[in-house]
Structures are given as C-alpha cells and as structure tokens.
Amino acid sequence: MKKILSLLLVCLVLTSTSFAQSLEKKIDNILSQQFDKIETGISVLVAKKGNVVYRKAFGKANLELDVAMTPKNVFEVGSITKQFTAVAILMLEEEGKLNLQDDITKFLPDYPTKGQKITVHHLLTHTSGIKSYTSMQKFGEVATKDEEPLKFIDFFKNEPMDFNPGEKYLYNNSGYFILGYIVEKVSGMSYPKFLEENIFKKLKMDNSYYGSHRKLIKNRASGYQKRGEDYLNAQYISLTLPYAAGSIMSNVDDMLRWQKAISNNSLVKKETIQKAFTNYTLNNGEKINYGYGWSLNELNGEPTIEHGGAIPGYLSMGVYVPKEDVYVIAFSNCGCKRPTNLALEIAALIMGRPIFKESNKVSLSKEELNKWVGTYEFDNGAIRYITLEDNQLYSEREGSSRKFKIFPTSANIFSFEDGLISYMFSEENGQKRAFFKNRINKEKGVFNTKKAPAVKKEMKVAANILKKYEGKYELRPGFVITITSKEQQLFAQATGQPQFELFAESPTKFFLKVVTASVEFHQDEQGNTNALTLFQGGREMKAKKQ
C-alpha cells in the first residue's frame, strides 16, 4: 500500500510539474510574438488564488545600456493610478472626512460649476462633464512644466463643460486630478505622502512611488516610443501633471500585493470597496461599465475588474477575474507595444477558457459564408457591412475605412482575429439578424438594403517621391505628425500614438485604413514639400513642415 501511495504521489507531482511547464510555455509563446530579446520589453505576473503561477520578463529595460528586463523593473503605470486615488477617497470616506455626494465646491469654493452640482461621485465615475485637460489643445504647451495642484486646476477649470453632470460617461483625467487635491485638502498631507504613509508602507509596496524623473529609482525601466523602425526616448512630461490621474510607479510584485489588499479588504471594509466595483448608471439609468477607478467588463462570459494605463513611454494593463481569483498584470516600456490583449489572453488561458485562434476556425462553403453578407443596422445606430472576398468574410463599420477579417467558429458564429469580439448571426421569419459582442458591450442588428461603400483604390507612388514627404509636421505646439517612408510605403505617426500606414489615392493624397482620415501634401513654387493637411472628422487641419 505504501508503494502504491508513493507511486500516486510521484504521478501527481509529475502531472503538476508537466502542467506548470505547459502553462509557462503557452504564456511564453503569447508574449514572444510581440516582445523579443533585443527590443523594448514587458514584465508580466500571473496569480491564481493569490499564488504566483507565472512571473517573467522579456526584452530590454534600457536599450542604450543593453540592460535586460526583469520582473523587478519599475514602470510608470499611467491610469492604473486611478485605483489608488479612488481607494484613498474611500479610506477618507470611512473616516468620515468626506461624503461621496459632497459638491466639489466644498473643497474648491471658487470652482466654476456653471450652476451644476458636481459631486465626488461624478469625479470618480467620469460623469462630471468637466473638460479633461489631456483633450485640450493647449495642454501640449504646458506638458513639461512642473505645477502645484491648485495652480494646474486653474489651467482647465474655466473650460466649457462637455455635458451636465451625470448625463454622459466620458473618460476624464481632470476629475481624478481634482480628486487628488481633495485627498490633500481633507487629509492635511500631500497626495504623494498620503499614498506613501497609508498605502505603500502599510502594504510593504517597497518598489512603488509617486513618480519622479529626478529621484533615483532602483530598477527603473526606461520608457520609449517608436518612429518608423527607430526607437526613441519617450517624450518628456512633468509628472506633476498626471498627478492623481496617472503618476504612480510600481512593479508587478507590488501590484500583486495591491490586488491582494483589495481582495482581502486590507485598506477599507468589504462594503466600502464594493462601491468601487459597482456598475454605476447615468441620470437616464444607462450603465456605464465603470466603478471607482476600475472598469467593469467580462472575459468569455466571466465578469472582470480591470484598468489599463498609458503615459509617454509606458503602457500597462491589469485584469482581475473575481470568480476564478485570477490576476494578470503586464507592463510595457514602449508606447508602441500595448499589453492589453496579451493580458486578457493570458487571463482567459488561466481560466481554462482560451480565446479564439484562427487555427481553430471551422471550414464553411462559399454558400454558407455568403448567407450572412449584407448591411446590418444596430440598436445604437451603428451600421456594419459584412462582405465576402476570396472566401473570407470581412466586417467594416460605417465611418471607418478599415475592414477586419472574421472567422467561423460554427455555421453562424464568427470571431475577430483578437478572439475578443464576435458576431452571432440568425434568421427569423425571413429576416437576417446579427448580434455583435465586444466583451461586455452587446448590440443587436437587423439586415437592411444599404450598400457597402466602394473600396478606395490604392495606387503605387515612386519611392523617390515618397522620400520628399518625409519630415515632421506640427499641427499645434507639442503635437507633431512624423512622416517616414520605406521603399514604396509611407507611414505617419502622431505624437504619443502608434505608427500607421498611409495608402496613396493620388501622388499627393493618401488615406489611412485604421480610421477615416486622409493626408494631402503641399509644395512650394520650387517643388519642395512644405506642409500637409489632415482631413478627419469633417475638419481640415494644416500642419507646416518643421
């Protein structure tokens, strides 16, 4: 009997080890598709039931010094900061120092609310209607300046309201900036000190900081952006400006400590933290899929609590699946490599419900595919065209010039390449219908007779002509479009954004496929390119060549 038990234990250990190795290899494969040893990197930690099941880094933490990335590296986490700000507010609420229904004029008496009542709750849920300073054109003029919180609130407070409080949801950095000031006003200490004393020290988050470019931070991962094929050091931004909306730095180990503290109610009571995970509604009762500092979503049918972050040189994503107690945190040190879908794909894998892969598509005849071709109008007003080319179905939303491949997983269900978005088609009483699902967002559509727009024809332009368009074009101070070329292809990259291909419709005019936009180049009397015009959203924006 002892021999049999010993043999069973050995088998269990071997099976467990084999499973762990298989899981590690699968996650390695997911990450290595986008990150390699010689370029910018990523740090990832995966935990299930509080235990680390994967902790690894790929690529470089510093390209200039040729330093490899490790899980210890510290990143600017961007908008994941909002979780900390929201919890700080909830901690102060528990202490009776504020109420979530307090008008912000209680803390900022001279704030021009335009006769509206703007509450702390509105700030937390991005429903205040206050203009977000990062959407203001003149933000680029001040982005490098250090400012005190109260003085920077003056920068945006007199801007027109986008809407009345509670009428809409619009992601808003100004709201969380004001929340940081409220933390200071109520607690009697600076926002950075409040974090340090009440969160970082308490949770032993020894590698987490209020961000600083001057302070020496051990294991700091350098941030980069990409222009064409070249990596550049990230655009400088004063970290006094993201403030309570995006200035925290941390690493994956500390973020697990943070997630455990949230799950274990270490900082606030269970009933208090649940306020952060409530799906709040607008004045009309419509859900916004946002709580306090966290987005509320779903992954393969399971509810998730998550948030990403973006700040020059860094992108981040954290996702928690409460039912499965699965947590994935991923940090990238380039604004060119987004970890969002990778984190979601890994979470789905740990849940045992991997997302769709093209290799898993089923085979359908041309007749079966053609059954769903046509135009569908959805209940939110969106129009989507389903077209068939070379035995491949495509989806294109009206107003976008980009078509996406959709792959059959059954006779009437089709998945997009990312595995997170899908269609389910049906036919009722002779009328075709489409159910469009983008994770938590679901739309119902019905077939109509509207024709899909004609596809723009591309033409080839000689490489020597494209070369003349290369350069930097300033749309406004601090916001530049950089044009590069490679062989017979032109590329455009706006400040802080990924690079996109431009496709020629004439020798001087080019269009994008990712969005509905086009660019036309202008020349002076000597034939030198001196400007471009960007056509987008009904606007014509001219930019001079620098």
C-alpha positions as CSV (number, residue, x, y, z in Angstrom):
1,M,0.0,0.0,0.0
2,K,2.9,2.4,0.9
3,K,4.4,1.7,-2.5
4,I,1.1,2.4,-4.3
5,L,0.7,5.7,-2.4
6,S,4.2,6.7,-3.1
7,L,3.7,6.0,-6.8
8,L,0.5,8.0,-6.8
9,L,2.3,11.0,-5.2
10,V,5.1,10.8,-7.8
11,C,2.5,10.7,-10.6
12,L,0.7,13.7,-9.1
13,V,3.9,15.7,-8.8
14,L,4.9,14.8,-12.3
15,T,1.5,15.8,-13.7
16,S,1.5,19.1,-11.8
17,T,5.0,19.9,-13.0
18,S,4.1,19.0,-16.5
19,F,1.0,21.2,-16.4
20,A,3.1,24.1,-15.0
21,Q,5.7,23.7,-17.7
22,S,3.0,23.5,-20.4
23,L,1.3,26.7,-19.0
24,E,4.6,28.5,-18.9
25,K,5.4,27.6,-22.5
26,K,1.9,28.8,-23.6
27,I,2.3,32.1,-21.9
28,D,5.9,32.4,-23.3
29,N,4.5,31.9,-26.8
30,I,1.8,34.6,-26.3
31,L,4.4,37.2,-25.1
32,S,7.2,36.3,-27.5
33,Q,5.0,37.0,-30.5
34,Q,5.3,40.8,-29.7
35,F,8.3,41.0,-27.5
36,D,11.9,39.7,-28.2
37,K,15.3,39.9,-26.6
38,I,16.7,42.9,-28.4
39,E,13.8,45.4,-28.3
40,T,11.8,47.1,-25.6
41,G,10.2,44.7,-23.2
42,I,7.4,43.6,-21.0
43,S,7.1,42.4,-17.4
44,V,4.2,40.1,-16.5
45,L,3.0,38.4,-13.4
46,V,0.1,36.0,-13.2
47,A,-1.5,34.8,-10.0
48,K,-4.3,32.3,-9.2
49,K,-5.9,32.2,-5.7
50,G,-3.1,34.5,-4.6
51,N,-0.3,32.3,-5.7
52,V,2.1,33.3,-8.5
53,V,1.9,30.9,-11.4
54,Y,3.9,32.9,-13.9
55,R,6.4,35.7,-13.4
56,K,8.7,36.7,-16.2
57,A,10.1,39.5,-18.3
58,F,11.1,39.8,-22.0
59,G,13.1,42.4,-23.9
60,K,15.2,45.3,-22.6
61,A,14.7,47.6,-19.7
62,N,17.2,50.0,-21.2
63,L,18.1,49.9,-24.9
64,E,21.1,52.3,-24.6
65,L,22.8,50.4,-21.9
66,D,21.6,47.0,-23.2
67,V,20.0,46.0,-19.9
68,A,17.6,43.1,-19.9
69,M,14.2,43.4,-18.5
70,T,13.4,41.6,-15.2
71,P,10.2,41.3,-13.2
72,K,11.8,43.6,-10.6
73,N,11.8,46.5,-13.0
74,V,9.7,49.6,-12.0
75,F,7.4,51.3,-14.6
76,E,5.2,54.3,-14.8
77,V,1.8,52.7,-14.5
78,G,-0.3,55.6,-16.0
79,S,-4.0,55.5,-15.3
80,I,-3.8,52.4,-13.0
81,T,-3.0,55.3,-10.6
82,K,-6.7,55.9,-10.6
83,Q,-7.3,52.8,-8.5
84,F,-5.1,54.2,-5.7
85,T,-6.8,57.6,-5.9
86,A,-10.3,56.0,-5.7
87,V,-9.3,53.9,-2.7
88,A,-7.7,56.9,-1.0
89,I,-11.1,58.7,-1.3
90,L,-12.9,55.7,0.1
91,M,-10.5,55.5,3.0
92,L,-11.2,59.1,3.8
93,E,-15.0,58.5,3.5
94,E,-14.7,55.6,6.0
95,E,-13.0,58.1,8.4
96,G,-16.0,60.4,8.0
97,K,-13.8,63.1,6.4
98,L,-15.9,63.4,3.2
99,N,-19.1,62.1,1.6
100,L,-19.2,60.8,-2.0
101,Q,-22.2,63.1,-2.6
102,D,-20.3,66.2,-1.5
103,D,-20.3,69.0,-4.0
104,I,-16.7,69.7,-5.2
105,T,-17.2,73.4,-4.1
106,K,-16.9,72.1,-0.5
107,F,-13.2,71.6,-1.3
108,L,-12.8,74.1,-4.1
109,P,-15.1,77.0,-3.2
110,D,-14.3,79.1,-6.3
111,Y,-14.6,76.3,-8.8
112,P,-17.0,77.4,-11.6
113,T,-19.6,74.7,-11.7
114,K,-21.8,76.6,-14.1
115,G,-24.7,76.3,-11.7
116,Q,-24.5,72.5,-11.7
117,K,-23.9,70.2,-8.7
118,I,-20.7,68.3,-9.4
119,T,-20.1,65.6,-6.7
120,V,-17.1,63.5,-5.7
121,H,-19.1,60.5,-7.2
122,H,-19.2,62.3,-10.5
123,L,-15.4,62.7,-10.5
124,L,-14.8,59.1,-9.6
125,T,-17.1,57.8,-12.4
126,H,-16.0,60.1,-15.2
127,T,-19.5,61.6,-15.4
128,S,-18.8,65.1,-14.2
129,G,-18.8,66.9,-17.6
130,I,-15.6,68.8,-16.7
131,K,-13.3,69.2,-19.6
132,S,-10.4,66.7,-19.4
133,Y,-7.2,68.6,-19.6
134,T,-5.5,66.0,-21.8
135,S,-8.0,66.7,-24.5
136,M,-7.2,70.4,-24.6
137,Q,-5.1,71.6,-27.5
138,K,-3.1,73.9,-25.3
139,F,-2.0,71.0,-22.9
140,G,1.0,70.4,-25.2
141,E,2.2,73.9,-24.3
142,V,2.5,73.1,-20.6
143,A,3.1,69.4,-20.6
144,T,6.8,69.8,-19.5
145,K,6.1,72.4,-16.7
146,D,6.0,71.5,-13.0
147,E,2.9,72.9,-11.4
148,E,1.3,72.8,-7.9
149,P,-2.1,71.0,-8.0
150,L,-4.2,74.1,-7.2
151,K,-2.5,76.2,-9.9
152,F,-2.9,73.5,-12.5
153,I,-6.7,73.2,-11.7
154,D,-6.8,76.9,-12.8
155,F,-5.5,75.7,-16.2
156,F,-8.7,73.8,-17.0
157,K,-11.4,74.9,-14.6
158,N,-12.8,77.7,-16.9
159,E,-13.2,75.4,-19.9
160,P,-16.8,74.9,-21.1
161,M,-18.5,71.8,-19.6
162,D,-18.8,68.9,-22.0
163,F,-22.2,68.0,-20.6
164,N,-24.3,68.3,-17.4
165,P,-23.1,66.1,-14.5
166,G,-24.4,62.5,-14.8
167,E,-25.7,62.9,-18.4
168,K,-22.8,61.0,-20.0
169,Y,-19.7,58.9,-19.3
170,L,-16.5,60.4,-20.8
171,Y,-13.1,59.3,-19.5
172,N,-11.7,62.3,-17.7
173,N,-8.3,63.0,-16.2
174,S,-9.3,66.4,-14.8
175,G,-11.8,64.6,-12.5
176,Y,-9.1,62.4,-11.0
177,F,-6.7,65.4,-10.7
178,I,-9.3,67.2,-8.6
179,L,-9.7,64.0,-6.5
180,G,-6.0,64.2,-5.7
181,Y,-6.4,67.7,-4.5
182,I,-9.4,66.7,-2.4
183,V,-7.2,64.0,-0.8
184,E,-4.7,66.7,0.2
185,K,-7.4,69.1,1.4
186,V,-9.2,66.5,3.6
187,S,-6.2,64.6,4.9
188,G,-3.9,67.5,5.6
189,M,-1.0,65.9,3.7
190,S,0.2,65.9,0.1
191,Y,-1.2,63.3,-2.2
192,P,2.3,61.6,-2.6
193,K,2.7,61.5,1.2
194,F,-0.8,60.1,1.7
195,L,0.0,57.2,-0.7
196,E,3.3,56.6,0.9
197,E,2.0,56.6,4.5
198,N,-1.4,55.0,4.1
199,I,-0.9,52.5,1.2
200,F,2.7,51.8,0.1
201,K,4.2,51.4,3.6
202,K,1.2,49.6,5.0
203,L,1.2,47.0,2.2
204,K,5.0,46.8,2.1
205,M,4.9,48.0,-1.5
206,D,8.6,48.9,-1.3
207,N,9.0,49.4,-5.1
208,S,6.1,51.8,-5.5
209,Y,6.4,55.5,-5.7
210,Y,4.8,58.8,-6.7
211,G,6.6,59.2,-10.0
212,S,9.7,61.4,-10.4
213,H,12.2,61.9,-13.1
214,R,14.8,63.4,-10.7
215,K,14.7,60.8,-7.9
216,L,17.0,57.8,-8.3
217,I,14.6,54.8,-8.5
218,K,16.2,51.4,-8.3
219,N,15.4,49.1,-11.3
220,R,13.6,51.8,-13.2
221,A,12.7,50.7,-16.7
222,S,13.4,53.4,-19.3
223,G,10.4,54.5,-21.5
224,Y,10.5,54.6,-25.3
225,Q,8.4,55.5,-28.3
226,K,8.9,54.3,-31.9
227,R,9.2,56.4,-35.0
228,G,9.2,54.3,-38.1
229,E,11.7,51.5,-37.4
230,D,13.6,53.5,-34.8
231,Y,13.2,53.6,-31.1
232,L,13.4,57.0,-29.3
233,N,13.5,58.0,-25.7
234,A,9.9,58.8,-24.6
235,Q,8.6,62.4,-24.9
236,Y,9.2,64.2,-21.6
237,I,6.1,65.1,-19.5
238,S,6.2,66.6,-16.0
239,L,4.8,64.0,-13.6
240,T,3.2,66.8,-11.6
241,L,0.5,66.9,-14.3
242,P,-0.7,63.3,-14.5
243,Y,-0.7,63.6,-10.6
244,A,-3.6,61.6,-9.1
245,A,-4.8,60.5,-12.6
246,G,-1.5,58.8,-13.6
247,S,1.8,59.5,-11.8
248,I,2.4,56.3,-9.8
249,M,5.4,54.0,-10.5
250,S,5.4,50.3,-9.5
251,N,6.4,46.8,-10.4
252,V,4.5,43.6,-10.9
253,D,5.3,42.2,-7.5
254,D,3.9,45.3,-5.7
255,M,0.8,45.2,-7.9
256,L,0.1,41.7,-6.7
257,R,0.4,43.0,-3.1
258,W,-2.1,45.7,-4.1
259,Q,-4.5,43.3,-5.6
260,K,-4.4,41.0,-2.6
261,A,-5.0,44.0,-0.3
262,I,-8.1,44.9,-2.3
263,S,-9.4,41.4,-2.4
264,N,-8.8,40.9,1.4
265,N,-10.3,44.3,2.4
266,S,-7.0,45.3,4.0
267,L,-7.5,49.0,3.4
268,V,-11.2,49.5,3.6
269,K,-14.2,47.4,4.6
270,K,-15.8,44.9,2.2
271,E,-18.9,47.0,1.8
272,T,-16.8,50.1,1.1
273,I,-14.6,48.5,-1.6
274,Q,-17.7,47.2,-3.2
275,K,-18.6,50.7,-4.1
276,A,-15.5,50.7,-6.4
277,F,-16.9,47.7,-8.2
278,T,-20.5,48.8,-8.7
279,N,-21.6,49.4,-12.2
280,Y,-23.0,52.9,-11.9
281,T,-25.6,54.5,-14.1
282,L,-26.2,57.8,-15.8
283,N,-29.2,60.0,-15.0
284,N,-31.2,58.0,-17.5
285,G,-30.4,54.7,-15.9
286,E,-27.9,53.5,-18.6
287,K,-25.0,51.6,-17.2
288,I,-21.5,53.0,-17.7
289,N,-19.4,49.8,-17.1
290,Y,-17.2,51.8,-14.7
291,G,-17.0,51.9,-10.9
292,Y,-14.5,54.0,-8.9
293,G,-11.0,53.7,-10.5
294,W,-11.8,50.3,-12.2
295,S,-13.5,49.4,-15.4
296,L,-16.1,46.6,-15.2
297,N,-16.1,44.1,-18.1
298,E,-16.2,40.4,-18.9
299,L,-14.0,37.8,-20.4
300,N,-15.5,34.8,-22.1
301,G,-18.7,35.3,-20.0
302,E,-16.9,35.9,-16.6
303,P,-17.1,39.4,-15.0
304,T,-13.7,41.2,-14.7
305,I,-12.4,44.2,-12.8
306,E,-9.6,45.9,-14.8
307,H,-7.8,49.0,-15.9
308,G,-5.1,50.0,-18.3
309,G,-2.7,52.8,-18.3
310,A,-0.8,55.0,-20.9
311,I,1.8,57.6,-20.3
312,P,4.6,58.6,-22.6
313,G,7.0,55.6,-22.9
314,Y,4.8,53.1,-21.0
315,L,1.6,51.1,-21.3
316,S,0.1,48.9,-18.7
317,M,-2.9,46.5,-18.1
318,G,-4.2,44.8,-15.0
319,V,-7.2,42.4,-15.1
320,Y,-8.8,40.5,-12.2
321,V,-11.4,37.8,-12.6
322,P,-13.1,37.6,-9.2
323,K,-14.9,34.2,-9.6
324,E,-11.7,32.5,-10.7
325,D,-9.4,34.6,-8.4
326,V,-7.1,35.2,-11.4
327,Y,-5.0,38.3,-11.6
328,V,-2.8,39.3,-14.5
329,I,-0.6,42.5,-14.5
330,A,1.5,43.5,-17.5
331,F,3.8,46.5,-18.0
332,S,5.4,47.5,-21.3
333,N,8.2,50.2,-21.6
334,C,7.2,51.4,-25.1
335,G,4.1,53.4,-26.2
336,C,4.3,51.2,-29.3
337,K,3.5,47.9,-27.7
338,R,0.1,47.6,-26.0
339,P,-0.2,44.8,-23.4
340,T,-4.0,44.9,-23.1
341,N,-5.0,42.0,-25.3
342,L,-2.0,39.9,-24.1
343,A,-3.1,40.3,-20.5
344,L,-6.7,39.3,-21.4
345,E,-5.5,36.3,-23.5
346,I,-3.4,35.1,-20.6
347,A,-6.2,35.5,-18.1
348,A,-8.5,33.5,-20.4
349,L,-5.9,30.8,-20.6
350,I,-5.6,30.6,-16.8
351,M,-9.3,30.4,-16.5
352,G,-9.3,27.4,-18.8
353,R,-11.3,29.2,-21.4
354,P,-8.7,30.3,-24.0
355,I,-9.7,32.9,-26.6
356,F,-10.3,32.0,-30.3
357,K,-7.3,31.4,-32.5
358,E,-7.5,31.5,-36.3
359,S,-6.1,27.9,-36.4
360,N,-9.4,26.8,-34.6
361,K,-11.7,28.1,-37.3
362,V,-14.2,25.7,-38.9
363,S,-14.5,25.3,-42.7
364,L,-17.6,26.6,-44.4
365,S,-18.6,26.6,-48.0
366,K,-18.8,29.8,-50.0
367,E,-22.6,29.5,-50.0
368,E,-22.6,29.2,-46.2
369,L,-20.4,32.3,-45.8
370,N,-22.4,34.3,-48.4
371,K,-25.6,33.7,-46.3
372,W,-24.6,36.4,-43.9
373,V,-23.3,39.0,-46.4
374,G,-25.0,42.4,-46.2
375,T,-25.6,45.5,-44.2
376,Y,-26.8,45.4,-40.6
377,E,-28.2,48.4,-38.6
378,F,-27.7,48.1,-34.9
379,D,-29.8,49.4,-32.0
380,N,-27.2,52.1,-31.1
381,G,-27.3,53.5,-34.7
382,A,-24.1,51.8,-35.9
383,I,-24.0,50.4,-39.4
384,R,-21.8,47.4,-40.1
385,Y,-21.1,45.9,-43.5
386,I,-20.3,42.2,-43.9
387,T,-18.6,41.4,-47.2
388,L,-17.1,38.3,-48.8
389,E,-13.8,38.4,-50.7
390,D,-11.8,35.4,-51.8
391,N,-13.8,33.1,-49.5
392,Q,-13.1,35.4,-46.5
393,L,-15.7,37.3,-44.6
394,Y,-14.9,40.9,-43.5
395,S,-16.6,43.3,-41.1
396,E,-16.4,47.1,-41.6
397,R,-18.2,49.8,-39.5
398,E,-19.6,52.8,-41.4
399,G,-17.3,55.7,-40.9
400,S,-14.2,53.5,-40.7
401,S,-12.1,52.7,-43.7
402,R,-10.7,49.6,-42.1
403,K,-12.0,46.1,-42.7
404,F,-11.5,43.2,-40.2
405,K,-11.4,39.5,-41.0
406,I,-14.0,37.4,-39.2
407,F,-13.6,33.7,-38.9
408,P,-16.2,31.0,-38.5
409,T,-16.3,29.1,-35.2
410,S,-19.6,27.5,-36.2
411,A,-22.1,27.9,-39.1
412,N,-23.4,31.2,-37.7
413,I,-20.8,32.4,-35.1
414,F,-17.8,34.4,-36.3
415,S,-14.8,35.7,-34.3
416,F,-12.5,38.6,-35.0
417,E,-8.8,37.9,-35.1
418,D,-8.2,39.1,-31.5
419,G,-10.6,36.5,-30.2
420,L,-12.4,39.0,-28.0
421,I,-15.1,40.3,-30.4
422,S,-17.6,38.2,-32.3
423,Y,-20.8,38.1,-34.3
424,M,-23.7,35.6,-34.0
425,F,-26.0,35.7,-37.0
426,S,-29.5,34.3,-37.2
427,E,-32.6,34.4,-39.4
428,E,-36.1,34.9,-38.0
429,N,-39.2,35.0,-40.2
430,G,-37.0,35.5,-43.3
431,Q,-35.1,38.5,-41.8
432,K,-31.4,38.2,-41.1
433,R,-30.1,39.5,-37.7
434,A,-26.7,40.0,-36.2
435,F,-25.7,40.0,-32.5
436,F,-22.4,41.9,-32.1
437,K,-20.5,41.2,-28.9
438,N,-17.4,43.1,-27.8
439,R,-16.9,41.7,-24.4
440,I,-19.4,43.4,-22.0
441,N,-20.8,45.5,-24.9
442,K,-23.5,43.9,-26.8
443,E,-25.5,45.2,-29.8
444,K,-28.4,43.8,-31.8
445,G,-28.6,44.5,-35.5
446,V,-31.1,43.8,-38.4
447,F,-30.4,43.4,-42.1
448,N,-31.1,46.3,-44.4
449,T,-30.6,47.0,-48.0
450,K,-28.0,49.8,-47.7
451,K,-25.0,49.1,-50.0
452,A,-21.4,49.0,-48.6
453,P,-19.2,51.9,-49.7
454,A,-16.9,51.4,-52.7
455,V,-13.4,50.4,-51.7
456,K,-10.8,53.2,-52.2
457,K,-8.4,52.2,-54.9
458,E,-4.7,52.2,-54.0
459,M,-2.0,53.3,-56.3
460,K,1.8,53.0,-56.2
461,V,3.9,56.1,-55.9
462,A,7.6,56.1,-56.7
463,A,9.9,55.8,-53.7
464,N,11.8,58.9,-54.6
465,I,8.5,61.0,-54.5
466,L,7.6,59.5,-51.1
467,K,11.0,60.4,-49.8
468,K,10.2,64.1,-50.4
469,Y,7.3,63.9,-47.9
470,E,9.5,62.7,-45.0
471,G,9.7,65.0,-42.1
472,K,7.9,66.5,-39.1
473,Y,4.7,68.5,-39.5
474,E,3.4,70.5,-36.5
475,L,-0.3,70.5,-36.1
476,R,-0.1,72.5,-32.9
477,P,2.6,73.2,-30.3
478,G,3.8,69.8,-28.9
479,F,1.7,67.8,-31.3
480,V,3.6,66.6,-34.4
481,I,2.9,64.2,-37.3
482,T,6.1,62.4,-38.4
483,I,6.1,61.1,-41.9
484,T,8.6,58.3,-42.9
485,S,8.9,56.1,-45.9
486,K,10.3,52.7,-46.6
487,E,10.5,51.5,-50.2
488,Q,7.1,52.3,-51.7
489,Q,5.2,52.7,-48.5
490,L,4.5,55.8,-46.5
491,F,4.0,55.9,-42.7
492,A,2.5,58.5,-40.3
493,Q,3.0,58.7,-36.6
494,A,1.4,61.4,-34.4
495,T,2.9,62.4,-31.0
496,G,2.2,59.7,-28.4
497,Q,0.5,57.4,-30.9
498,P,1.4,54.3,-32.8
499,Q,2.7,54.4,-36.4
500,F,0.1,53.8,-39.2
501,E,0.5,53.1,-42.9
502,L,-0.7,55.7,-45.5
503,F,-2.1,54.4,-48.8
504,A,-1.9,56.5,-52.0
505,E,-5.0,57.6,-53.8
506,S,-3.0,60.1,-55.8
507,P,0.6,61.2,-55.9
508,T,0.0,63.8,-53.2
509,K,-3.0,62.4,-51.3
510,F,-3.0,59.4,-49.0
511,F,-5.6,57.7,-46.8
512,L,-5.5,55.6,-43.6
513,K,-7.3,52.3,-43.2
514,V,-7.3,52.2,-39.4
515,V,-9.5,55.4,-39.2
516,T,-11.4,57.5,-41.6
517,A,-8.8,60.1,-42.3
518,S,-6.6,61.3,-45.2
519,V,-3.5,63.4,-45.7
520,E,-2.6,65.7,-48.5
521,F,0.9,67.1,-49.1
522,H,1.6,70.6,-50.4
523,Q,4.6,72.0,-52.2
524,D,6.1,75.5,-52.7
525,E,6.9,77.1,-56.0
526,Q,10.3,75.3,-56.0
527,G,8.6,71.9,-55.6
528,N,9.7,71.4,-52.0
529,T,7.1,69.8,-49.7
530,N,6.3,72.5,-47.1
531,A,3.0,71.4,-45.4
532,L,0.3,68.8,-45.2
533,T,-3.4,68.9,-44.5
534,L,-5.0,66.3,-42.3
535,F,-8.7,65.6,-43.1
536,Q,-10.5,63.9,-40.3
537,G,-13.9,64.1,-38.6
538,G,-15.1,66.8,-41.1
539,R,-12.1,69.0,-40.2
540,E,-9.2,70.2,-42.3
541,M,-6.1,70.7,-40.2
542,K,-3.0,72.2,-41.8
543,A,0.5,71.5,-40.5
544,K,3.7,73.2,-41.6
545,K,6.8,71.2,-42.1
546,Q,9.4,71.9,-39.5
